[in-house]
Amino acid sequence: MNLDLLHDFLDVIRGLLTILHPKENPFPWPTFIPAVMTVLIAAAAVVVAHSQYCVARGMHEVARQQHRTAEDKLRLDLFEKRSAVYEAVKRFIYNAKASGTVSNDALLDFLRATQGSDFLFHAEITQLIKDVWTKAHDSREADALAADYPPESEIARDFKIQALSSRRSLEVEYNQLIDKFRPYLGFSHLKHEQTSRV
């Protein structure tokens, strides 16, 4: 493309020279050579500038693709971290429901697994995680208090009922878990959220 432009330009120069200096007159070489050199240098500058423009445009495209790749990696990292929190909450509730008790170790593991979740989710999910922990903690405390009294006593029975009630409310949370987490585990939501948070 650049060479075609140069050839067209030189054809125009030749045409001008034949008009200005017919063949009968002697050709003025001393004035012609500097003029042609000036034109050739200008044409070379145009070709170099066009080449630099093409290189810059290519570099811009590469930078845009690198930016898009970085955004995709950020979305994937966010998805993986959110998915890990979802799995930890689900596993914690399931284990509490299956075993019928909540141990101190399970509570600590849950806290470790959900640590930093308030940076990954909006307030709705952060509150859900706090509610799950509170209900599980209440269940463990009620079980521990019930163990301090004779099993047939009314106080022990009340604490066991309180612990059972807390575990049942965990079951309700378990059944609604996927619906509450679903908006945070899809990639279409991540793209929209990235543009709205940044």
N, C-alpha and C positions, 0 to 999 in steps of 0.2 A: 504494500500500500504506500509506504514512504517513497519507494523508488518510482512508482507511477506518478506521484505528485511532483517529484524532482524532474522526471522526463517532460511532463506537461509544462512545468515552469521554464525549462530550457527551450522548449518549442516556442513558447511565447517570446522569449528573449531573441531567438533567431529571427522570428517574424519581425520584431521591432528593428533589429539590425538591418534587415533587407530594405525596410521602408526608409530608415534614416540614411542609409549609405547604399545607394544603388551601385551596381557593378562597374559603371563607367568611372566613378570617382575612386581615387586610391583610398584604401582602407586606413583609418587613423589608429594604428596599433598602440601608440603611446597612451591615448586616452581610453581605449577600449579595454585593455588588460586590467587596470585598476577597477573600472566599473564592473566588469564581469567577476572579478575576485570578490568585490563587495557583495554582489548578488549571491555568489556561491557560498560565501561565509554565512550570509543571512539564511539561505536555504538549509545549510548544515545545522544552524542553530535551531531552526524550526523542526528539523528531523530529530535532533537530540531532545528538544523539549517535548515532542510528541512521545518519544521513547520513555522519557522520565515519567510522563503522565501515565503511560500504560503500566509501568512498573509500580507506581504509587497506587494505581487502582487495584492492581493485583495484591499488593501488600494490604490494602484496606479490606479486601475480600478475605484474605487469610486471617486478619485480626478479627473480623466479624465472625468467622467460623470458630476461632478459638474462644471468643466470648460466648458463643452459643454452646460450645462444648462445656465450658466452665459452668454455665447456668444449668445444663443438663446434669452435670456431676453434683451440683449443689442440690438439685431436686432429688436425685437418687439418694444422696446422703441423708437428706431430711426424711425421705420415705423410709429408709432403713432404720433410722433412729425412732421414728414414730411407730413403725411396725414392731420393733423390739419392746417398746413400752406397752403396746396393745397386748402382745403375747405375754408379757410379765403380769399384767393385770388379769388377763383371762386365766392364766395358769394358777395365779394366787387364789382367785375366787374358786376355781374348780377344786384345788387341793383342800381348801377350807371346807368346801361343801362335801367332798368325798370323805375326808377324815373325821369331820364333825368337830374338829378343834382347830385352833390357830396357835402355833407355837411362837415363842419369842424369836427364834431363828427365822421362821417364815416371815414375820413382820419386818425384821431387819433386812432380809433378802428383798422383800417388796420395796422397802425404802431405797435400797441401793439401785434396784432396777428402774425405779421411776424417778430417780434423782435428776433434776434438770428438766423435767417434763413441762414446767411452766414456760420454758423458752421454746418448746416445740409445738405447743397447743394453745388455743384460746382458753379463756376462763372456764368455759363449760366443761372441758375435759379435765382441766386442772382441779376443778371442784369435784368432779366425779372420782378422781384418784384420791383426793383427801377424804371423801365420804367413804370409799371402800376401806381405806386404812382405819378410819375412825370406827366403822362398824366391826371390822375384824378385831381391833384393839378392845372394843367394848365386849365383844364375845369372849376374848381371852381373859379379860379381867373378871367377867361374870363367872366363867368356869373356875378361875383361880379362887374367887371368893366362895363359890359353892363347895369347893373341896375343903374349905376351912371348917365346915359344919357337918354334922352327921347327915348322911345321905337321905334319911327319912324326914328330916326337919323341914318345916315350912320355909325357913329362910333359904336353905339349900335349894329347895324346889323353885322358889322365886328367882334365884340367881340362874338356875338352869333354864328357866323359861325366858329370862332376859337374854341369855347367851343364844338360845335357840332362835329367838326373835331377831337378833342381830345377824345370825347366819342366814336366816330366811330372807332378810332384806338384801343380803349379799347375793342370794340367788336371783332376786329381782334385777339387781344390777347386772348380773351375768347374762340374763336373757335379753337385756337391752344394750349390751356392750357393743355388738357389731354395728347396730344402727347409730350409736353415738360416735363411734370411731370412723365409720365409713367415709365421711367427707374428708377426713385427714389422711386416708390411705389410698386415695386415687390421684393419678398424676395430673388430671385436668384441674383439680382444685389447687394443686401445688403451683402450677404455672400462674394462675390468677392471683394466688396469695403472694407470690414473690413480687409481682408488680405492685400490689396494693401495700405491702409492708415496707418496701424499699423506698 
